[in-house]
Amino acid sequence: MTEKTEVKFIVITESIFESWARDASTLALFASLIGIGIALDSSAMQWTGAVIGFIATTARAAGKAKKLTKEQAIRFIQEIKP
């Protein structure tokens, strides 16, 4: 049988500004969908915005990627056996 190798995801830590920008754009996306739904009196559009907000929040909370600084990521990569 073949040996299953473990897969690891590494995210190099982002700056505070990048984190805020990403969070703000996510908030703007589902807030605008809900707002447009309210303006157009479309409950489907409002629900779409709510579902996207729920998915985005859940995905962010589940965060399986390990966050490392540049130095930690370099050290981790150097320790991997070829």
Residue pairs with C-beta under 8 A, 6 or more apart in sequence:
8 66
9 64
9 65
9 66
10 65
10 66
10 68
10 73
10 76
10 77
11 65
11 66
11 67
11 68
12 67
12 68
12 69
12 70
12 73
13 67
13 68
13 69
13 70
14 22
26 56
26 60
29 52
29 56
30 49
30 50
30 52
30 53
30 56
31 49
32 49
33 45
33 46
33 48
33 49
33 52
34 45
34 46
34 49
34 50
34 53
35 49
36 42
36 45
36 49
37 43
37 44
37 45
37 46
37 47
37 48
37 49
38 46
68 76
